[in-house]
């Protein structure tokens, strides 16, 4: 996930904007493929920053 965040930041997004963009994509994918909602959630959860790693607070 960090690689994707870094690519978004290279395009001019802030950390917060990059994470929000990823959240939007995740929600979009879940809405388009509801049967895979659990799997999509797990993929994003696995690679997303953990609560302890939250650098935005």
PDB file of N, CA, C and O in Angstrom:
ATOM      1  N   UNK A   1       0.833  -1.185   0.000  1.00  0.00           N
ATOM      2  CA  UNK A   1       0.000   0.000   0.000  1.00  0.00           C
ATOM      3  C   UNK A   1       0.879   1.251   0.000  1.00  0.00           C
ATOM      4  O   UNK A   1       0.513   2.274  -0.580  1.00  0.00           O
ATOM      5  N   UNK A   2       2.027   1.165   0.647  1.00  0.00           N
ATOM      6  CA  UNK A   2       2.902   2.330   0.697  1.00  0.00           C
ATOM      7  C   UNK A   2       3.355   2.745  -0.702  1.00  0.00           C
ATOM      8  O   UNK A   2       3.521   3.932  -0.983  1.00  0.00           O
ATOM      9  N   UNK A   3       3.553   1.761  -1.571  1.00  0.00           N
ATOM     10  CA  UNK A   3       3.952   2.072  -2.945  1.00  0.00           C
ATOM     11  C   UNK A   3       2.876   2.898  -3.646  1.00  0.00           C
ATOM     12  O   UNK A   3       3.186   3.855  -4.356  1.00  0.00           O
ATOM     13  N   UNK A   4       1.621   2.528  -3.446  1.00  0.00           N
ATOM     14  CA  UNK A   4       0.514   3.279  -4.042  1.00  0.00           C
ATOM     15  C   UNK A   4       0.439   4.681  -3.444  1.00  0.00           C
ATOM     16  O   UNK A   4       0.243   5.654  -4.172  1.00  0.00           O
ATOM     17  N   UNK A   5       0.591   4.790  -2.138  1.00  0.00           N
ATOM     18  CA  UNK A   5       0.590   6.103  -1.480  1.00  0.00           C
ATOM     19  C   UNK A   5       1.707   6.963  -2.042  1.00  0.00           C
ATOM     20  O   UNK A   5       1.499   8.142  -2.325  1.00  0.00           O
ATOM     21  N   UNK A   6       2.895   6.381  -2.208  1.00  0.00           N
ATOM     22  CA  UNK A   6       4.030   7.122  -2.755  1.00  0.00           C
ATOM     23  C   UNK A   6       3.765   7.585  -4.187  1.00  0.00           C
ATOM     24  O   UNK A   6       4.148   8.693  -4.561  1.00  0.00           O
ATOM     25  N   UNK A   7       3.117   6.747  -4.984  1.00  0.00           N
ATOM     26  CA  UNK A   7       2.794   7.141  -6.361  1.00  0.00           C
ATOM     27  C   UNK A   7       1.796   8.293  -6.372  1.00  0.00           C
ATOM     28  O   UNK A   7       1.936   9.231  -7.158  1.00  0.00           O
ATOM     29  N   UNK A   8       0.796   8.227  -5.510  1.00  0.00           N
ATOM     30  CA  UNK A   8      -0.189   9.309  -5.431  1.00  0.00           C
ATOM     31  C   UNK A   8       0.468  10.602  -4.960  1.00  0.00           C
ATOM     32  O   UNK A   8       0.147  11.682  -5.457  1.00  0.00           O
ATOM     33  N   UNK A   9       1.369  10.496  -4.023  1.00  0.00           N
ATOM     34  CA  UNK A   9       2.079  11.686  -3.538  1.00  0.00           C
ATOM     35  C   UNK A   9       2.979  12.263  -4.632  1.00  0.00           C
ATOM     36  O   UNK A   9       3.140  13.479  -4.731  1.00  0.00           O
ATOM     37  N   UNK A  10       3.564  11.387  -5.452  1.00  0.00           N
ATOM     38  CA  UNK A  10       4.407  11.851  -6.556  1.00  0.00           C
ATOM     39  C   UNK A  10       3.588  12.636  -7.573  1.00  0.00           C
ATOM     40  O   UNK A  10       4.123  13.465  -8.309  1.00  0.00           O
ATOM     41  N   UNK A  11       2.277  12.365  -7.608  1.00  0.00           N
ATOM     42  CA  UNK A  11       1.379  13.091  -8.500  1.00  0.00           C
ATOM     43  C   UNK A  11       0.854  14.383  -7.867  1.00  0.00           C
ATOM     44  O   UNK A  11       0.049  15.095  -8.467  1.00  0.00           O
ATOM     45  N   UNK A  12       1.311  14.673  -6.665  1.00  0.00           N
ATOM     46  CA  UNK A  12       0.962  15.954  -6.052  1.00  0.00           C
ATOM     47  C   UNK A  12      -0.014  15.887  -4.892  1.00  0.00           C
ATOM     48  O   UNK A  12      -0.380  16.928  -4.345  1.00  0.00           O
ATOM     49  N   UNK A  13      -0.452  14.682  -4.493  1.00  0.00           N
ATOM     50  CA  UNK A  13      -1.371  14.574  -3.375  1.00  0.00           C
ATOM     51  C   UNK A  13      -0.610  14.584  -2.053  1.00  0.00           C
ATOM     52  O   UNK A  13       0.543  14.160  -1.982  1.00  0.00           O
ATOM     53  N   UNK A  14      -1.264  15.069  -1.023  1.00  0.00           N
ATOM     54  CA  UNK A  14      -0.699  14.999   0.318  1.00  0.00           C
ATOM     55  C   UNK A  14      -0.931  13.593   0.863  1.00  0.00           C
ATOM     56  O   UNK A  14      -1.659  12.802   0.264  1.00  0.00           O
ATOM     57  N   UNK A  15      -0.315  13.286   1.995  1.00  0.00           N
ATOM     58  CA  UNK A  15      -0.542  11.988   2.634  1.00  0.00           C
ATOM     59  C   UNK A  15      -2.030  11.773   2.882  1.00  0.00           C
ATOM     60  O   UNK A  15      -2.575  10.715   2.571  1.00  0.00           O
ATOM     61  N   UNK A  16      -2.669  12.773   3.437  1.00  0.00           N
ATOM     62  CA  UNK A  16      -4.090  12.674   3.772  1.00  0.00           C
ATOM     63  C   UNK A  16      -4.943  12.468   2.513  1.00  0.00           C
ATOM     64  O   UNK A  16      -5.865  11.652   2.512  1.00  0.00           O
ATOM     65  N   UNK A  17      -4.634  13.202   1.452  1.00  0.00           N
ATOM     66  CA  UNK A  17      -5.375  13.062   0.203  1.00  0.00           C
ATOM     67  C   UNK A  17      -5.152  11.686  -0.417  1.00  0.00           C
ATOM     68  O   UNK A  17      -6.086  11.088  -0.949  1.00  0.00           O
ATOM     69  N   UNK A  18      -3.926  11.185  -0.353  1.00  0.00           N
ATOM     70  CA  UNK A  18      -3.619   9.875  -0.921  1.00  0.00           C
ATOM     71  C   UNK A  18      -4.400   8.783  -0.192  1.00  0.00           C
ATOM     72  O   UNK A  18      -4.971   7.897  -0.828  1.00  0.00           O
ATOM     73  N   UNK A  19      -4.425   8.845   1.134  1.00  0.00           N
ATOM     74  CA  UNK A  19      -5.168   7.853   1.903  1.00  0.00           C
ATOM     75  C   UNK A  19      -6.658   7.950   1.625  1.00  0.00           C
ATOM     76  O   UNK A  19      -7.341   6.929   1.554  1.00  0.00           O
ATOM     77  N   UNK A  20      -7.164   9.150   1.469  1.00  0.00           N
ATOM     78  CA  UNK A  20      -8.594   9.335   1.164  1.00  0.00           C
ATOM     79  C   UNK A  20      -8.908   8.779  -0.220  1.00  0.00           C
ATOM     80  O   UNK A  20      -9.953   8.156  -0.413  1.00  0.00           O
ATOM     81  N   UNK A  21      -8.016   8.998  -1.186  1.00  0.00           N
ATOM     82  CA  UNK A  21      -8.218   8.471  -2.536  1.00  0.00           C
ATOM     83  C   UNK A  21      -8.274   6.948  -2.514  1.00  0.00           C
ATOM     84  O   UNK A  21      -9.098   6.348  -3.204  1.00  0.00           O
ATOM     85  N   UNK A  22      -7.412   6.328  -1.737  1.00  0.00           N
ATOM     86  CA  UNK A  22      -7.411   4.874  -1.623  1.00  0.00           C
ATOM     87  C   UNK A  22      -8.709   4.395  -0.991  1.00  0.00           C
ATOM     88  O   UNK A  22      -9.274   3.392  -1.424  1.00  0.00           O
ATOM     89  N   UNK A  23      -9.183   5.096   0.022  1.00  0.00           N
ATOM     90  CA  UNK A  23     -10.450   4.751   0.672  1.00  0.00           C
ATOM     91  C   UNK A  23     -11.613   4.834  -0.326  1.00  0.00           C
ATOM     92  O   UNK A  23     -12.501   3.982  -0.318  1.00  0.00           O
ATOM     93  N   UNK A  24     -11.605   5.849  -1.174  1.00  0.00           N
ATOM     94  CA  UNK A  24     -12.647   6.011  -2.185  1.00  0.00           C
ATOM     95  C   UNK A  24     -12.615   4.857  -3.181  1.00  0.00           C
ATOM     96  O   UNK A  24     -13.662   4.317  -3.539  1.00  0.00           O
ATOM     97  N   UNK A  25     -11.418   4.478  -3.630  1.00  0.00           N
ATOM     98  CA  UNK A  25     -11.283   3.365  -4.568  1.00  0.00           C
ATOM     99  C   UNK A  25     -11.765   2.070  -3.923  1.00  0.00           C
ATOM    100  O   UNK A  25     -12.455   1.277  -4.563  1.00  0.00           O
ATOM    101  N   UNK A  26     -11.405   1.853  -2.660  1.00  0.00           N
ATOM    102  CA  UNK A  26     -11.845   0.651  -1.943  1.00  0.00           C
ATOM    103  C   UNK A  26     -13.368   0.596  -1.883  1.00  0.00           C
ATOM    104  O   UNK A  26     -13.961  -0.443  -2.174  1.00  0.00           O
ATOM    105  N   UNK A  27     -13.995   1.689  -1.514  1.00  0.00           N
ATOM    106  CA  UNK A  27     -15.453   1.720  -1.412  1.00  0.00           C
ATOM    107  C   UNK A  27     -16.118   1.544  -2.778  1.00  0.00           C
ATOM    108  O   UNK A  27     -17.166   0.907  -2.885  1.00  0.00           O
ATOM    109  N   UNK A  28     -15.513   2.104  -3.808  1.00  0.00           N
ATOM    110  CA  UNK A  28     -16.033   1.938  -5.166  1.00  0.00           C
ATOM    111  C   UNK A  28     -15.981   0.469  -5.576  1.00  0.00           C
ATOM    112  O   UNK A  28     -16.958  -0.073  -6.094  1.00  0.00           O
ATOM    113  N   UNK A  29     -14.837  -0.172  -5.342  1.00  0.00           N
ATOM    114  CA  UNK A  29     -14.689  -1.580  -5.707  1.00  0.00           C
ATOM    115  C   UNK A  29     -15.689  -2.443  -4.950  1.00  0.00           C
ATOM    116  O   UNK A  29     -16.271  -3.365  -5.522  1.00  0.00           O
ATOM    117  N   UNK A  30     -15.890  -2.155  -3.678  1.00  0.00           N
ATOM    118  CA  UNK A  30     -16.847  -2.926  -2.885  1.00  0.00           C
ATOM    119  C   UNK A  30     -18.271  -2.730  -3.391  1.00  0.00           C
ATOM    120  O   UNK A  30     -19.070  -3.666  -3.363  1.00  0.00           O
ATOM    121  N   UNK A  31     -18.597  -1.529  -3.851  1.00  0.00           N
ATOM    122  CA  UNK A  31     -19.950  -1.287  -4.355  1.00  0.00           C
ATOM    123  C   UNK A  31     -20.179  -1.953  -5.708  1.00  0.00           C
ATOM    124  O   UNK A  31     -21.296  -2.376  -6.008  1.00  0.00           O
ATOM    125  N   UNK A  32     -19.148  -2.051  -6.516  1.00  0.00           N
ATOM    126  CA  UNK A  32     -19.275  -2.668  -7.839  1.00  0.00           C
ATOM    127  C   UNK A  32     -19.188  -4.188  -7.788  1.00  0.00           C
ATOM    128  O   UNK A  32     -19.740  -4.876  -8.648  1.00  0.00           O
ATOM    129  N   UNK A  33     -18.497  -4.710  -6.782  1.00  0.00           N
ATOM    130  CA  UNK A  33     -18.305  -6.150  -6.649  1.00  0.00           C
ATOM    131  C   UNK A  33     -18.672  -6.590  -5.229  1.00  0.00           C
ATOM    132  O   UNK A  33     -17.807  -7.018  -4.464  1.00  0.00           O
ATOM    133  N   UNK A  34     -19.964  -6.483  -4.882  1.00  0.00           N
ATOM    134  CA  UNK A  34     -20.374  -6.765  -3.502  1.00  0.00           C
ATOM    135  C   UNK A  34     -20.060  -8.192  -3.040  1.00  0.00           C
ATOM    136  O   UNK A  34     -19.843  -8.418  -1.850  1.00  0.00           O
ATOM    137  N   UNK A  35     -20.035  -9.138  -3.953  1.00  0.00           N
ATOM    138  CA  UNK A  35     -19.703 -10.509  -3.562  1.00  0.00           C
ATOM    139  C   UNK A  35     -18.266 -10.629  -3.061  1.00  0.00           C
ATOM    140  O   UNK A  35     -17.934 -11.544  -2.308  1.00  0.00           O
ATOM    141  N   UNK A  36     -17.426  -9.697  -3.487  1.00  0.00           N
ATOM    142  CA  UNK A  36     -16.021  -9.718  -3.086  1.00  0.00           C
ATOM    143  C   UNK A  36     -15.716  -8.675  -2.018  1.00  0.00           C
ATOM    144  O   UNK A  36     -14.552  -8.400  -1.725  1.00  0.00           O
ATOM    145  N   UNK A  37     -16.759  -8.100  -1.440  1.00  0.00           N
ATOM    146  CA  UNK A  37     -16.578  -7.033  -0.452  1.00  0.00           C
ATOM    147  C   UNK A  37     -15.670  -7.418   0.694  1.00  0.00           C
ATOM    148  O   UNK A  37     -14.817  -6.633   1.107  1.00  0.00           O
ATOM    149  N   UNK A  38     -15.850  -8.623   1.210  1.00  0.00           N
ATOM    150  CA  UNK A  38     -15.003  -9.081   2.311  1.00  0.00           C
ATOM    151  C   UNK A  38     -13.553  -9.224   1.899  1.00  0.00           C
ATOM    152  O   UNK A  38     -12.648  -8.838   2.638  1.00  0.00           O
ATOM    153  N   UNK A  39     -13.331  -9.780   0.719  1.00  0.00           N
ATOM    154  CA  UNK A  39     -11.966  -9.954   0.228  1.00  0.00           C
ATOM    155  C   UNK A  39     -11.308  -8.606  -0.042  1.00  0.00           C
ATOM    156  O   UNK A  39     -10.136  -8.401   0.275  1.00  0.00           O
ATOM    157  N   UNK A  40     -12.062  -7.702  -0.622  1.00  0.00           N
ATOM    158  CA  UNK A  40     -11.527  -6.361  -0.901  1.00  0.00           C
ATOM    159  C   UNK A  40     -11.150  -5.682   0.407  1.00  0.00           C
ATOM    160  O   UNK A  40     -10.083  -5.077   0.511  1.00  0.00           O
ATOM    161  N   UNK A  41     -12.016  -5.779   1.397  1.00  0.00           N
ATOM    162  CA  UNK A  41     -11.747  -5.183   2.704  1.00  0.00           C
ATOM    163  C   UNK A  41     -10.470  -5.757   3.316  1.00  0.00           C
ATOM    164  O   UNK A  41      -9.650  -5.022   3.867  1.00  0.00           O
ATOM    165  N   UNK A  42     -10.310  -7.074   3.216  1.00  0.00           N
ATOM    166  CA  UNK A  42      -9.126  -7.718   3.786  1.00  0.00           C
ATOM    167  C   UNK A  42      -7.847  -7.277   3.085  1.00  0.00           C
ATOM    168  O   UNK A  42      -6.827  -7.056   3.736  1.00  0.00           O
ATOM    169  N   UNK A  43      -7.896  -7.149   1.764  1.00  0.00           N
ATOM    170  CA  UNK A  43      -6.710  -6.707   1.027  1.00  0.00           C
ATOM    171  C   UNK A  43      -6.311  -5.305   1.469  1.00  0.00           C
ATOM    172  O   UNK A  43      -5.146  -5.049   1.771  1.00  0.00           O
ATOM    173  N   UNK A  44      -7.276  -4.409   1.505  1.00  0.00           N
ATOM    174  CA  UNK A  44      -6.960  -3.037   1.892  1.00  0.00           C
ATOM    175  C   UNK A  44      -6.575  -2.956   3.363  1.00  0.00           C
ATOM    176  O   UNK A  44      -5.702  -2.173   3.737  1.00  0.00           O
ATOM    177  N   UNK A  45      -7.220  -3.759   4.192  1.00  0.00           N
ATOM    178  CA  UNK A  45      -6.915  -3.771   5.625  1.00  0.00           C
ATOM    179  C   UNK A  45      -5.494  -4.278   5.862  1.00  0.00           C
ATOM    180  O   UNK A  45      -4.765  -3.749   6.702  1.00  0.00           O
ATOM    181  N   UNK A  46      -5.117  -5.301   5.117  1.00  0.00           N
ATOM    182  CA  UNK A  46      -3.788  -5.895   5.282  1.00  0.00           C
ATOM    183  C   UNK A  46      -2.684  -4.883   4.989  1.00  0.00           C
ATOM    184  O   UNK A  46      -1.657  -4.863   5.667  1.00  0.00           O
ATOM    185  N   UNK A  47      -2.895  -4.058   3.996  1.00  0.00           N
ATOM    186  CA  UNK A  47      -1.853  -3.141   3.558  1.00  0.00           C
ATOM    187  C   UNK A  47      -2.052  -1.705   4.013  1.00  0.00           C
ATOM    188  O   UNK A  47      -1.241  -0.840   3.681  1.00  0.00           O
ATOM    189  N   UNK A  48      -3.099  -1.435   4.758  1.00  0.00           N
ATOM    190  CA  UNK A  48      -3.327  -0.072   5.213  1.00  0.00           C
ATOM    191  C   UNK A  48      -2.566   0.190   6.504  1.00  0.00           C
ATOM    192  O   UNK A  48      -2.229  -0.746   7.230  1.00  0.00           O
ATOM    193  N   UNK A  49      -2.295   1.461   6.794  1.00  0.00           N
ATOM    194  CA  UNK A  49      -1.619   1.769   8.056  1.00  0.00           C
ATOM    195  C   UNK A  49      -2.471   1.320   9.231  1.00  0.00           C
ATOM    196  O   UNK A  49      -3.693   1.468   9.212  1.00  0.00           O
ATOM    197  N   UNK A  50      -1.830   0.774  10.247  1.00  0.00           N
ATOM    198  CA  UNK A  50      -2.541   0.351  11.444  1.00  0.00           C
ATOM    199  C   UNK A  50      -2.796   1.569  12.329  1.00  0.00           C
ATOM    200  O   UNK A  50      -2.173   2.616  12.155  1.00  0.00           O
ATOM    201  N   UNK A  51      -3.711   1.420  13.271  1.00  0.00           N
ATOM    202  CA  UNK A  51      -4.065   2.521  14.168  1.00  0.00           C
ATOM    203  C   UNK A  51      -2.816   3.111  14.821  1.00  0.00           C
ATOM    204  O   UNK A  51      -2.690   4.330  14.929  1.00  0.00           O
ATOM    205  N   UNK A  52      -1.894   2.248  15.256  1.00  0.00           N
ATOM    206  CA  UNK A  52      -0.672   2.712  15.916  1.00  0.00           C
ATOM    207  C   UNK A  52       0.238   3.453  14.954  1.00  0.00           C
ATOM    208  O   UNK A  52       1.054   4.274  15.374  1.00  0.00           O
ATOM    209  N   UNK A  53       0.101   3.164  13.652  1.00  0.00           N
ATOM    210  CA  UNK A  53       0.966   3.770  12.640  1.00  0.00           C
ATOM    211  C   UNK A  53       0.358   5.047  12.045  1.00  0.00           C
ATOM    212  O   UNK A  53       0.918   5.609  11.103  1.00  0.00           O
ATOM    213  N   UNK A  54      -0.772   5.508  12.578  1.00  0.00           N
ATOM    214  CA  UNK A  54      -1.466   6.644  11.995  1.00  0.00           C
ATOM    215  C   UNK A  54      -0.639   7.903  12.141  1.00  0.00           C
ATOM    216  O   UNK A  54      -0.552   8.475  13.227  1.00  0.00           O
ATOM    217  N   UNK A  55      -0.036   8.333  11.054  1.00  0.00           N
ATOM    218  CA  UNK A  55       0.832   9.508  11.084  1.00  0.00           C
ATOM    219  C   UNK A  55       0.049  10.789  10.845  1.00  0.00           C
ATOM    220  O   UNK A  55       0.634  11.872  10.854  1.00  0.00           O
ATOM    221  N   UNK A  56      -1.240  10.696  10.636  1.00  0.00           N
ATOM    222  CA  UNK A  56      -2.047  11.897  10.356  1.00  0.00           C
ATOM    223  C   UNK A  56      -2.572  12.554  11.619  1.00  0.00           C
ATOM    224  O   UNK A  56      -2.977  13.716  11.577  1.00  0.00           O
ATOM    225  N   UNK A  57      -2.578  11.847  12.739  1.00  0.00           N
ATOM    226  CA  UNK A  57      -3.103  12.436  13.971  1.00  0.00           C
ATOM    227  C   UNK A  57      -2.113  13.348  14.631  1.00  0.00           C
ATOM    228  O   UNK A  57      -2.406  13.921  15.680  1.00  0.00           O
TER     229      UNK A  57
END
